[in-house]
Amino acid sequence: MRMLERLGESAGPPLIGTWIKIPALETVELLAHAGYDFVVVDMEHSPMTLEAAYRTTTVAHGLGTRVLVRVPDRGGSHIQRVLDMGVDGILVPHVSSAEQAAEAVGSMLFPPRGTRGLGTTSRAGTWGLDTTADYLRRGDEETLRIPQLEDLSALENAEAILDTPGLNAVFLGTGDLTLSSGLPPGDPLLARLTGELLRSAAARGVPCGTAVRDAPAAARAAEQGFSYVMVSNDAHIFGDAAVQLCRQVRSQTHRPETRS
């Protein structure tokens, strides 16, 4: 089942994913075997290149894991090529207004609804083996187009952004939101605006996602009504496990000093 279809299911827990920051196929393979519903290739805050993102997508899809890509910026220079990789959706960072949302979403839709170019001989078109009609249908009907709302103005403009034609999911970036606003997590204003965003998205049938650090935070996000949640990232998962294992080994192999 396509990721968009699963997000459209009103019942059930949120889809669980994680960020990919390490350009290594083995990491992706392990995360897929671990059971994550999806992964998000992070081209904004990692050394992931277009080629690394492409190979990550191919491996993840081969193991039944859905793939989103966060492009480096709102400029759009990567969107066409990332879509032609056959990804399940794209996150566009720092969208703060309806106009910016319309530009981002429009670049992911084929004419006449948008400006995406025809690339039937790409992986998204099964290298030309699919019909043009199937390629166009998948692009417009099965691809997630996700603006990231990451500052106060974005949340204040949330209803106008959510009404963008062709938008079919949104993402709340709490890290940049707290940084740009200067407000701490859990601040009453942020809590109110987050609640309003979730209610407005739900009223329109638009899935809303976010990112968290650990399982308890993911549980709280599920209770709030988020439809998909990125939990930690591959680098932190490995780093934290390595630190914990090293500490355990040292504590269990420590030899008390003997006095002469």
Protein Blocks (a to p, Z undefined) as FASTA:
>chain_A
ZZklmmmpmgdcdddddddfbdcfklmmmmmmnopabdcddfklccbdfklmmmmmmmmm
mnopacddddfblnopmmmmmmmnopabdcdehiabfklmmmmmmmmpccfkbmcdcdfk
bmklonolacfklmmmmmmmmcccddddfbfklmmmmmmmmmpghiabdcddfklmmmmn
opaehiaklmmmmmmmmmmmmmnopacddddfblmlmmmmmmnopabdcehjfklmmmmm
mmmmmmmmmmmmcccdddZZ
